Amino acid sequence: MARKAKIKRKTTETDIAVEIDLDGSGRVEIKTPIPFLSHMLTNFARHGLFDLTIKASGDVDVDFHHTVEDVGLCLGEAVKKALGDKTGIRRCADASVPMMDSLSSVVLDLSGRPYLKVNTTDESRSLTKRVFSSTDKGEVMETFDIDLAVEFLKALSNSAGIDLHVTLYYGRDIHHSLESMFKALGRALASAVEKDPRIKGVMSTKGKL
């Protein structure tokens, strides 16, 4: 059975459509009003080998928060729907990815019990005050910082039911740091949703996830 899902969500703040195929090859079509978010989602899908289409619009003239959060919510709902009853999946996985001056790891459990912990070290903590700027003809329009990435991860965790632990060990450049996180997220999720023929039913002593 194909593990695919389509999710649409429209509010007074955002209009988002997501399609995902968990057993894809990394084909991506991402269109959001936040170029940096689109770039991160592309890295997530390519490294997870998910076929992912996202079309989003939102009130980015207010700020990026609504759009970033709602994209995370819709992506999480799509992942959850595509997984179905989770029969045969490995469930738990981890991945670490370097990106130049940065290193991140993601550990997750598709337990159905959402939880998010984002860890930083003394070396990476200063990045919470640094930003990546989106520009229009050289003029700074808005900023994308690590707190927005956390909001995305929180929404994804809550809507997909993922026990999600992310660690940024170190990073000098905010772009590199967030890119290593999103790549690690894609790789960890790809491993967790992978089916193992040795697993009968679901990977739980309860018999249900």
Steps between C-alpha positions, in 0.01 A plus 500: 500500500634842405601710797384833367292783641353837406419769755341840448460770762357847449459763770480878510881494537624228265404279207705180478490179297738209562548174312749236613608156388708331770635250246607752241837591351545856624299684236418842641277792409498758776340841464473715811530876547809437717795402279713374788218275626456362148873429486492315835195293400671408175801372694270308736322323215810430290687343790191304607431392140142615541301627203370826643283776360420805710313806382457764766400862535463700817502836674877537487448876501410452868781254572622154398364319805151411375625355171791309653280348772215405266736340248636290788148405606397398148819305436454315828138416416611372160770279651255360755235429235750339263628270775155355564509241779885495497512126435855377442684830544822525700344782706817634666802646321778755520728685261789743528598736220791745477483817294833677479540668841193338658383160621147392592332179604136395503360212705133417461228252586176473304325409821185707456602694812626844395795648684769743389839570650744726320846501653775751441851511640703794628661523158171511308282693747601840361326408175162558667564872453626476143280513195489412134349784300273473200554793268317670217727694266760528772262624770445289811133399511475243779723271703511125561659397828542183702184572701294469181660164433395391849141610430502290184634197687243546779212509252636196314543303822153585629308422181692184404534366855879490496722479807769726354841590640727736309852600598710770339847419629671798346474742213644834403268576210121495558431383144735203534365418845134489399582313180677228697190471723254465213718250316534292817123519552438364150746215542374402846136503389585295190656232720210502746230456234692225320329163509687196630362163382595348834257725686155347530231748590639809671822548693335525842437266792151655518417373151393849390658837430 
